[in-house]
């Protein structure tokens, strides 16, 4: 007889993160499967912080929305997916809503994942697929080891690889935003 693994929900993830015995653990959820997000390395954190810094400056100056760091998002009407991007952008009008004290009930327009050595490309790409499937418009997968990035866009099968001398672009999500990769790889 086969055993069925437990299917987790957004509510389970919220409860786990609020428990005193799990003060430093963060979780994300894909198709009801629970994953623990490990604390980032110093390099990982520094890269995420630099991306958030450049995005936030641009977004505030242009009045385009909100930038978050390690904020939980889940798609509307779906309780078995909860994502935790390293950096995210929410465009207007959604970002005009007051900040929440719980997970956000929609996916960000842009999700940024800095690839950790403990995650495989398959795991990271699975995350990108879930973001796009549930409403994100663009995903940046930042690869610190190769000093490169992969850009995924909703509605296209093609992934763009940006090498170390290239730059990330906001396209129509963040019109005019450009970030040379050399600025985020210390």
N, C-alpha and C positions, 0 to 999 in steps of 0.2 A: 504494500500500500504506500503510495507516494504521500509525502507530507507537504503541506502548503506553507510557505513562508508567510509571515505576517505582512500585510499591506498597510503601510503607514499613511497618515494624512497630514495636512498642514497643521491641524489642531494638535496632533501628537508631537510634531516638531516644536511647535510653540511651547507646549507643556515641558518637553525635555529641556529646552533652553532656559526655562524659568526655574527649574529645580535647583536647589542649593547644592546638590551633589554634582552638578554639571556646570560649574560657574564659568569655565573657560571654553567649553565645547560649543561649536557651531555645527549645524546640520543643514543638509539640503536633501531634496527628495526628487527622484525621477521615477515616474510610473509606480509609485508606492514603495520603491526601494530606498531605504534610508542610508545616507552616507555621512560620515563625520568629516568635517572640514578641519584639517590640521592647522595649527598656528603657522602663519607664513614665516619664511626665513627673513632675515634682515634685507637681503637683496630683493626678494619678492615684494616685501612691504614698501621698500623705497621706490620701486618701479610703479607700483599701484598708486602710491602717494604722488609721484610726479605726474602721472596721467591725470589723476583727480585735480591736481593743482592747475595744470594747463586747461583742462576742461572747465573747471569752476570759474577761472578768470574770464574765459571766453563767454561762457553761458551767462554769468552775471552782467558782464559788460553789454551783451546783446539782449538781455532780458528774455532768454529762450526757455527757461525752465529750472530744473533742479539737478544737481549731481549728488550721488550718494556713494558711500563706501560700505561694503559688506552689509547691505540692507537686504532683508528677505522679501522676495516677490513670489506671488503665485498667480496663475491665470484665472480669470473669472470663470466660475462654474466648474472648476477642476480642483479637487481637494487632494489629488495624489501627486502633485508636482509643486515643489517649493525650491526656488533657486536663490543663490547667494553670490551674486557677482562681486568681484573684487572692487569694481567701479561701475557705476551705471548713470545713465542720463535719462531723465523723464522730461519730455517736451511739454509745452503748453497745449491744451488747457488743463491736462491732468495735473501737472505740477503746480497749478494755481490753487489746488485744493490744500487744505491744512495738512501739515505733516502728521503722520500716524504714529501711534505708540505700539502698533502691531505690524505684522507683515503687510506689504502693499498688495492689494487684490487685483493686480494687473502686472504685466511684464514691462520692463523698461524699454524705451525706444532703442537705446544702445546699451549693450552689456559688454563689459570688458573682463576677460579672464586672463590672469597671468599664470602661465603654466608652471606647475610645481614639479620638481624632480620625482615626487612620489606618485604623480598621475601619468598615465600613458596618454598618447595622442588619441587613442580610441575613446578613453574616458572623457577627455576634454572636448573632442568633437561631438560626442553624444550630448554633452551639455549644450553646445552651440546649436545642435539640431532641436533640442527641447525649447530653447529660447525662441528660435525662429518659428517653430510649430505653434507656440503659444502666444505669438504676437509681437515679439521684438522685431525691429526693422533691420538692425545691423549688430554684428558681433565682431569684436576684436579679440583674437587669441594671441597673446603676447608671449613670445618664446625667448626668454632671457639667455638660454644656452646658445642658440643660433643667432642671437641679435636680430631677430626678424619678427614678423607678425603675419597672421592669416586674417583676412577680412571676409566675413560671410554676410551676405545681404539677402533679405527676404525676397522671395520670388525668383531667385536665380540658383541654379545648381553649381555655378562656377564660384570657386573660392580664389581670392586674389592673395598672392604671397608678396609681402613687402620686405625687401632685404634691408640691411642695416643702413644703407645710404638713402633709403626712400623715406616717405612720410605717410602718416595716417591722415585721412581726409574725412571730414564730416558729411560729405556729399549733401543730399537734400535734407538730411536729419539735422545737421548743424552746418548750414550754408556758410562757407568762408573759413571754416575751421581747418587748420593744417598743423600737424605736429610731426616734425622730423624725428625719426626713431633715435637718432644720436642724442636727443635731449632727454630720453627716458632711460637710456642704458648707461648707468654711472661707471 
